[in-house]
Amino acid sequence: MIRLYVNVDHVATIREARKTFEPDPLQAALMAESAGAHGITVHLREDRRHIQDHDVDRIRKGISTPMNLEMAPVDEMVEIAIRNRPTQISLVPEKRQEITTEGGLDVGGMKNSLIAIKRKIEPFKIKFSLFVDPVEDIITCARDLGADSIEINTGRYSESDGEELQTQLLAIKTASRHASQLGLKVFAGHGLKVSNVELISAIPEIEELNIGHSLVANSVYVGLKQAVMDMREAIDRGVQKRT
Ligand code: PXP
């Protein structure tokens, strides 16, 4: 079994293109749940380019599966997390000019501030996850500072083909095994789609996937429910190949 968390950010992207009320990311989250999503992910970016503060509040209250709040490791977001009590926060590096998240956290370089965030959220029983590149040293640092889980950045893998894809896949496999041996839960995400998810879901240590853009893109053609079901089928094909 592997859990699919559906990221509804880009439903909000379409809404924000007109600064109107539709499409509603909460309604999309509810549809994703009914199509088999195990959780809902939202990324409240500092520039509020898609998800807004009120979305976090409404989605948190409206869904029946866990909420994963992706956020930059900054005080403003920590306060919002404490107010909204998501099941989990996933810390991601954020740069204003980037189109999407470009890489994992520099866990070693930010050790003290990450520890401080963990201490602040601990009393509220919010799980603490770090988005990292598939690099063993970074993952060891994540374990050292007490992360519950890591989300391995599959962005590089998703952009590759041929030999480079195999190199990236191997890095993700090695990193997943390393993390699991250290006692971390292993999640993955970024750039995953029906055509490339199978090789990732076949990695036995991976428990959870965060997928957004390709689901919203496919929903234009087939509807969100069908897009989520197609993704689940592709994920399950990979799970069946686990050794
Ligand atoms: N995981 C993290 C940490 C992300 O920042 C994103 C993008 O918001 C995703 C997963 C989902 O990536 P995608 O939208 O490419 O499926």
Residues whose N, C-alpha, C, O or C-beta is under 5 A from the ligand:
A	BS01	PXP	N7 H43 V92 T101 F131 G189 H190 G191 L192 N210 I211 G212 H213 S214
